[in-house]
């Protein structure tokens, strides 16, 4: 009887462990699966970007996308382990986010089929690639220099350890993470030679970041007072139409 109870308990434990896979919890199993899938997409996309003539831009785009999500989790794990979750990958970034990237892929494929020459403009290819790289570097530097002060969500209450970061990339950019994502996203559409999605991305990002920055800066003024007001005068967003 005792042996049977042990087997039953082990069976329950194995079932509980198995249910952890892809259930949205920050478990080693889920982290490994997410990272493995992102790494697979990155590797396959780099291969396509390097060897394919027709879909090279699409390959680079998907490689940049998978790398972006992997780095978001990595830097959060390095400096904010106490708030780390699977959402730190930013894969579950809202329906509009996924629709935007789906639209970008669809536009590229349709235009590549109907107007193949429109996807062979090397100048746009290289400009887009450089803008993507600059955007990603700015985003990663923002997380690196802010360390535990960086969070993906707006903080409505000042934590004891929360300080105003004005050094590193923050000495030149007031919101380097937003700057980085803005130009990273715009760069992907220049890279893909997607005129429709480029306009759509710019409009959507302007609306999002203008509202978010306005809300966040009101809170920062509340948290840091004149210290933040003085900082505002020295550093700029460098995002078009947003002071």
N, C-alpha and C positions, 0 to 999 in steps of 0.2 A: 504493500500500500504506500509506504513512504517513497519507494523508488518510483512508483507511478506518479506521485505528487510532484517529485522533482522533475520528471519528464514533462508534466503538464506546465510547470512554471517555466521551464526552458523553452517550451513551445510558445508560451505567451510572450516571453522576452524576445524571441526571434521574430514573432509577428509584429511586435511593437517596433523593433529595429527596422524591419522591412518597410513599415508604413512611413518611416521618416523620409524615404526617397521621394524627392520632388513634391514634398508637401508644403513647401514654402518656409520651412524652419531652417535656421542657420546651423545645420549639422555638418560634420565632416563629409558625409556621403553627398549631400546636396552641393556643398562647396566644390567638391571634386568633380561632380558631374557638370556643373556650370562652367568651371574652368576648363575642363576637358573639351566641352563642346565649343567654347569660345576659341580655344587654342586650335581645334580642328578647323573651324571656319577660317581663322587667321591664316593657317598654313596653306589650306586649299586655295584661299583667295590670293595669297601672294604668288602661288604657282600659276593661277589663271592670269593674274596681272602681269607676270613676267613673260609667259609663253603665248598667250592668246593675243591675236591682233584685233579681233572684233570686240572682245569683252575685257580687254586689259583695264580700262577705266573702272568697269564694274567690279573687277577683282580688287583693285586698290581701294575702292570705296568700302567694300565689305571687310577688307583687312583693317582699314582705319576704324570702322565701326566696332568690330570685335575687340580691337586693341583698346579703344576708348573705354568700353565696359569693363574689361579686365583691369585696367589701371585704376578705375574708380574704386573697385573693391580693394585693390592692393594698397593704395594710399590710405584708405579708411582703416584697413587692418593695421597699418603701421602706426597711425597716430590717434585713432579713435576706436580702439578695440572694444571699449565698453558699450558703444552704440552700434557695433557691427551687426549686420544682418544680411540676408540674401538680397534685400532691397538695395544694399550698397553697390551691387553690380549695376544698378539703374536700368536693368532690363525691363522691370515692371514700371516703366516711366510714363504710363498713361496711354490711353487709346489713341489720342491725337499724335503722340510721338511715333507709334508704330505705323499709323496710317500715313504719316509724312514720309517715312522711309520706304514704305511700300509704294507710294505714289512716285517716289524718285526712281525706284527700280523699274516700275512700269513705264514711266516716261522715257527712260533710257532705252528700254527694249523696243518700244514702239517707234521712236525716232531713229534708232539704229537700223530698224527694218525698212522704214519708209524713206528716210533721208540719211543714208549711211555716211555721206560726206560731212554731215553736220557733227559727227562724233570724232572726226579726224583732225580737229583744229589743235595742233600741237601747242600753240601758245596758251590756249585756255587750259589744256591738260597740265602744263608745267606750272602755270599760275595757281591753278586750283590745288595742285599737290603741295606747293610751297605754303599756301594759306592754311591748308589742313595741318601741316607740320607745325607752323607757327602757333596755330590755335591750340593744338594738343600740348605743345611745350608750355604755353601760358597757363593752360588749365592745370597741368601737372605741377608746375612751379607754384601756383596758388595754393594747392593742397600741401605741397612740401613746406612752404614758408609759413603757412598758417598753422600747420600741425593740428593740435587738439582743438584749436579755435575754429577749424573748418567743419561745417556740417552741411548735409544736403538739404536739410529743412530749415526754414526760418526759425530762429530762436526768439520766443516772445518773452522769455525771462532770462535775465543775466545770471550766468553761472559764476561761482566764486573764482574759478580758474580762467574765466573768459577775459582776455586782454585785447586791446586794439592793436592790430598788427600793422605797422607802417614801414617795415623794413623789407629787404629783398624786392621781389617784384611788386609788392604793395607800395613801395616808394614811388613807383611810376604809374601804376594802374590802381584805381580805387576799387574796382571789382574785377580782378584778373580772371577769376573762374568764369564769370559771365562773358567777359571779353573773349576768353579762350573758346568757350563753346559757341559763341556767336560766329566767330571767324572760322572755326572748325566746320560748323554746319554749312555756312555759306561756301566754304572752300570745296566741300564735297560736291556741291551742285555745279560749281564752276568746273571742277574736275570731270564730272559726268557730261558737261555741256548741256545741262538741263535748264533752258531759259524759263520755262513755266514754273518749275519747282523752286528755282532760285528766287524768283519774285515772291512766290508763296512763302518760302522759308523766311525771307527778310521781313515780310509784313508780319508774319506770326511771331517771329522772335522779337521784333520791336514792341509789339503789344505786350508780350509776356515779360520781357526784361524791363520795360519802362514801368509797368505796374509793380513788379517785384522789387526793383531797386528803390522806387519811391517808398514802398512799405518798409523795406529793410533799413533804409537810411533814417526814417522816423524813429525806428527802434534804436538804432545806433546812437542817434542824438540823445535819446532818452537814457541810454546806458552810460555814455561817455561825455555828454555835454559839450563844452567848448573844445575839448580835446578832439572830438570828431569834426566839429565845425572848422577848426583850423586845418585839419587833415583834408577836408573837402576842397579847400582853396589850393592845396599843393598837388593833389593827384586827380586825374580825370578818368572817366570811364573809357574814353576812346571808342565808344560805340555810337554809330551815326544817330543823330537826333536825340541822344540821351546825354544830358549834362553830367 
